[in-house]
Amino acid sequence: MAVRPVFLSTDPGEEELVKVVDIEFEWYAGFALSQKQKCIESLHKNFIKEFGVKNILEISTKSNNELGVKLSAFNLKIYYEPLKKLVPVENVFQASKVFEGNVQYLDLLEKTPIEAKRDTRLKSSGKLIYFKYNETKWELEPKTLFYDWLYINALYNNKELAEKIISYEAFTDIEFNPEKSYNCQARSAALYVSFYKRKLFPDILDAEFYKSYVNKNSKRSSNLRQISFE
């Protein structure tokens, strides 16, 4: 058995911007796509059984839904002004990291997403001090602030995907382990839908407006409870 979070968008008037529920499900070991999709099916089945919410979407390259694959940060792209071209969100996020000594690896923009994410320099360059994107500096706290904004901007500017995602209420990422990382594309997707419900677009795309709004709504997510299935 394993436990993974499900991220839910919220309606206007609710205090949280994103709700989180941890679901226990049967884990199918192995790296094969078929094994990952069995895990996803088990996770979704148990979530639906408890909450009755059927419009749930796995967002990852392992998704059994084409939309979920396209929404992966490895595939979803954002226009990067200095290069005058679209670049995967994953690459931009990794290339935006600034380490002590003002070290930044902009060459990651030209690598594949998996190469950018696994680049050994990201773990051997000392302390991460902030993010820098298009000359704008982003602090490390709140922990998911920059990643969420980057993902949301990329999604908003992909009209086809943006129109489809709003029909979903709950999101997962089978590869995300909250014990090992903070940023999660499924959480960013849920936040996007919450912003859409609150009619905050396009204002929320502005970095300063976004920072102010999120900081004022400091209770950004809540963990409902862990659901166990025997």
Disulfide bonds with the S-S distance in Angstrom:
none
